[in-house]
């Protein structure tokens, strides 16, 4: 198991080498640290991502988001032939002056990553417990639907974006082990505290092999082109500053025939559910955040960010514009969440 910071240190297990792009000499062992727990190789490393804002992973080892299961709703329409999407909010290219949404606030695009990181730094230690409490455990069923759709099998290399606490990665790992294989999952998250929480959780559960932990930016992934068979992201895309850039990066690192699955909060499609859900989101969730995680504002931001995120059809349009084919979605729990799927052909 490894926690990696590109260009600086590998914590946990020293990776033998991060394959340099053709024509470049391999990077010397600026990757430091003694092996402590075995890990799969991260192998592919994309030099074009060297300047991405990768945060230092916490040193040393510490021992110590809602859908239901399958067949809840019909698949959404295929997103072929959609018109080009306009550049709006968190979707277009950053020019150094553009603003994006941070909840209901508008902030400079260059500042959003730090603000999001700050939110998750404060709640990382109670993140999983809060997910259970806020959703009454339903988020587990949603994530199970994600893994069911992915159908992971031995030999697949899978990238789990914004997967800090490892919930999805460990579900994938369990499915692959159940098929008699060894998982090959890379968890990439912007926030070191989330990565640390996930790593500790994996150690506590004895899942020491098959998952590598990487602090990195979804908008500049430190992975080589066409290097993974599938990519998942659960409840993380709405926290990205520039959604289109992240989608382009996902497509870049997928191999032809690779699949992208995005589980995210979306728009309620059951009329009577909408007002109840809004009241719960803006009254109950912040109160729970104050009581359990000690930070009500963080959970108010999460509720606001859901309302500012594109609806089901708009997100499908963005995926199509990013080059994904056979784009579909499936509503979960009346549209409180949606599972989008797209393929790199």
RASULFEN-V220111 format. One record per residue. N is the residue number from 1. RES is the residue in three letters. PSI is psi in whole degrees, -180 to 180 (* if undefined). Layout:
((N | RES | PSI) (N | RES | PSI))
This chain:
((1 | UNK | 139) (2 | UNK | 144) (3 | UNK | 125) (4 | UNK | 137) (5 | UNK | 120) (6 | UNK | 138) (7 | UNK | -6) (8 | UNK | -82) (9 | UNK | 152) (10 | UNK | 123) (11 | UNK | 135) (12 | UNK | -77) (13 | UNK | 135) (14 | UNK | 126) (15 | UNK | 139) (16 | UNK | -43) (17 | UNK | 144) (18 | UNK | 111) (19 | UNK | 121) (20 | UNK | 149) (21 | UNK | 156) (22 | UNK | 137) (23 | UNK | -6) (24 | UNK | 144) (25 | UNK | 146) (26 | UNK | 146) (27 | UNK | 134) (28 | UNK | 173) (29 | UNK | 57) (30 | UNK | -9) (31 | UNK | 107) (32 | UNK | 171) (33 | UNK | 140) (34 | UNK | 147) (35 | UNK | 132) (36 | UNK | -42) (37 | UNK | 133) (38 | UNK | 147) (39 | UNK | 155) (40 | UNK | 156) (41 | UNK | 142) (42 | UNK | -20) (43 | UNK | -95) (44 | UNK | 135) (45 | UNK | 125) (46 | UNK | 115) (47 | UNK | -23) (48 | UNK | -16) (49 | UNK | 10) (50 | UNK | -30) (51 | UNK | 8) (52 | UNK | 156) (53 | UNK | 91) (54 | UNK | 131) (55 | UNK | 151) (56 | UNK | 130) (57 | UNK | 151) (58 | UNK | 137) (59 | UNK | 144) (60 | UNK | 174) (61 | UNK | 138) (62 | UNK | 120) (63 | UNK | -175) (64 | UNK | *) (65 | UNK | *) (66 | UNK | *) (67 | UNK | 159) (68 | UNK | -166) (69 | UNK | -157) (70 | UNK | 160) (71 | UNK | 40) (72 | UNK | -30) (73 | UNK | 157) (74 | UNK | 156) (75 | UNK | 143) (76 | UNK | 174) (77 | UNK | 152) (78 | UNK | 136) (79 | UNK | 53) (80 | UNK | 147) (81 | UNK | 29) (82 | UNK | 151) (83 | UNK | 157) (84 | UNK | 139) (85 | UNK | 140) (86 | UNK | 157) (87 | UNK | 115) (88 | UNK | 153) (89 | UNK | -115) (90 | UNK | 21) (91 | UNK | -36) (92 | UNK | -174) (93 | UNK | 146) (94 | UNK | 138) (95 | UNK | 14) (96 | UNK | -20) (97 | UNK | -13) (98 | UNK | 156) (99 | UNK | 152) (100 | UNK | 172) (101 | UNK | 137) (102 | UNK | 91) (103 | UNK | -131) (104 | UNK | 1) (105 | UNK | 153) (106 | UNK | 129) (107 | UNK | 157) (108 | UNK | 138) (109 | UNK | -36) (110 | UNK | -16) (111 | UNK | -14) (112 | UNK | -41) (113 | UNK | -45) (114 | UNK | -38) (115 | UNK | -43) (116 | UNK | -43) (117 | UNK | -40) (118 | UNK | -40) (119 | UNK | -48) (120 | UNK | -24) (121 | UNK | -36) (122 | UNK | -24) (123 | UNK | -1) (124 | UNK | -39) (125 | UNK | -19) (126 | UNK | 15) (127 | UNK | -50) (128 | UNK | -40) (129 | UNK | -40) (130 | UNK | -37) (131 | UNK | -44) (132 | UNK | -44) (133 | UNK | -45) (134 | UNK | -36) (135 | UNK | 3) (136 | UNK | 30) (137 | UNK | -2) (138 | UNK | -27) (139 | UNK | -27) (140 | UNK | -39) (141 | UNK | -37) (142 | UNK | -46) (143 | UNK | -33) (144 | UNK | -38) (145 | UNK | -38) (146 | UNK | -48) (147 | UNK | -37) (148 | UNK | -43) (149 | UNK | -38) (150 | UNK | -39) (151 | UNK | 59) (152 | UNK | 147) (153 | UNK | 161) (154 | UNK | 140) (155 | UNK | -13) (156 | UNK | 136) (157 | UNK | 124) (158 | UNK | 132) (159 | UNK | 124) (160 | UNK | 105) (161 | UNK | 148) (162 | UNK | 35) (163 | UNK | 29) (164 | UNK | -52) (165 | UNK | 0) (166 | UNK | 9) (167 | UNK | -49) (168 | UNK | -42) (169 | UNK | -41) (170 | UNK | -31) (171 | UNK | -43) (172 | UNK | -46) (173 | UNK | -42) (174 | UNK | -38) (175 | UNK | -42) (176 | UNK | -42) (177 | UNK | -37) (178 | UNK | -23) (179 | UNK | 8) (180 | UNK | 13) (181 | UNK | -180) (182 | UNK | 123) (183 | UNK | 153) (184 | UNK | 83) (185 | UNK | 133) (186 | UNK | 120) (187 | UNK | 126) (188 | UNK | 125) (189 | UNK | 146) (190 | UNK | -27) (191 | UNK | 116) (192 | UNK | -38) (193 | UNK | -34) (194 | UNK | -42) (195 | UNK | -42) (196 | UNK | -42) (197 | UNK | -41) (198 | UNK | -42) (199 | UNK | -44) (200 | UNK | -39) (201 | UNK | -41) (202 | UNK | -39) (203 | UNK | -46) (204 | UNK | -31) (205 | UNK | 0) (206 | UNK | 19) (207 | UNK | 77) (208 | UNK | -17) (209 | UNK | 149) (210 | UNK | -4) (211 | UNK | 127) (212 | UNK | 146) (213 | UNK | 125) (214 | UNK | 128) (215 | UNK | 114) (216 | UNK | 170) (217 | UNK | 126) (218 | UNK | -19) (219 | UNK | -6) (220 | UNK | 71) (221 | UNK | 131) (222 | UNK | 54) (223 | UNK | 149) (224 | UNK | 155) (225 | UNK | 142) (226 | UNK | 51) (227 | UNK | -6) (228 | UNK | 153) (229 | UNK | -24) (230 | UNK | 156) (231 | UNK | 134) (232 | UNK | 153) (233 | UNK | 128) (234 | UNK | 115) (235 | UNK | 39) (236 | UNK | -23) (237 | UNK | -32) (238 | UNK | -15) (239 | UNK | -3) (240 | UNK | 141) (241 | UNK | -46) (242 | UNK | 100) (243 | UNK | -43) (244 | UNK | -38) (245 | UNK | -42) (246 | UNK | -42) (247 | UNK | -40) (248 | UNK | -38) (249 | UNK | -41) (250 | UNK | -47) (251 | UNK | -38) (252 | UNK | -43) (253 | UNK | -12) (254 | UNK | 141) (255 | UNK | 155) (256 | UNK | 132) (257 | UNK | -2) (258 | UNK | 156) (259 | UNK | 142) (260 | UNK | 129) (261 | UNK | 126) (262 | UNK | 115) (263 | UNK | 121) (264 | UNK | 153) (265 | UNK | 147) (266 | UNK | -151) (267 | UNK | 130) (268 | UNK | 134) (269 | UNK | 2) (270 | UNK | 111) (271 | UNK | -46) (272 | UNK | -19) (273 | UNK | -28) (274 | UNK | -55) (275 | UNK | -38) (276 | UNK | -42) (277 | UNK | -41) (278 | UNK | -44) (279 | UNK | -43) (280 | UNK | -43) (281 | UNK | -41) (282 | UNK | -9) (283 | UNK | -51) (284 | UNK | -46) (285 | UNK | -48) (286 | UNK | -37) (287 | UNK | -42) (288 | UNK | -39) (289 | UNK | -41) (290 | UNK | -42) (291 | UNK | -42) (292 | UNK | -45) (293 | UNK | -7) (294 | UNK | 21) (295 | UNK | 90) (296 | UNK | -33) (297 | UNK | -34) (298 | UNK | -40) (299 | UNK | -23) (300 | UNK | -41) (301 | UNK | -45) (302 | UNK | -42) (303 | UNK | -42) (304 | UNK | -40) (305 | UNK | -33) (306 | UNK | -43) (307 | UNK | -25) (308 | UNK | -7) (309 | UNK | 147) (310 | UNK | 148) (311 | UNK | -180) (312 | UNK | -50) (313 | UNK | -38) (314 | UNK | -41) (315 | UNK | -39) (316 | UNK | -38) (317 | UNK | -44) (318 | UNK | -40) (319 | UNK | -41) (320 | UNK | -43) (321 | UNK | -28) (322 | UNK | -7) (323 | UNK | 3) (324 | UNK | 146) (325 | UNK | 163) (326 | UNK | 49) (327 | UNK | 125) (328 | UNK | 168) (329 | UNK | 163) (330 | UNK | 125) (331 | UNK | 142) (332 | UNK | 137) (333 | UNK | 50) (334 | UNK | 21) (335 | UNK | 2) (336 | UNK | -37) (337 | UNK | 163) (338 | UNK | 147) (339 | UNK | 111) (340 | UNK | 146) (341 | UNK | 139) (342 | UNK | 156) (343 | UNK | 145) (344 | UNK | 114) (345 | UNK | *))
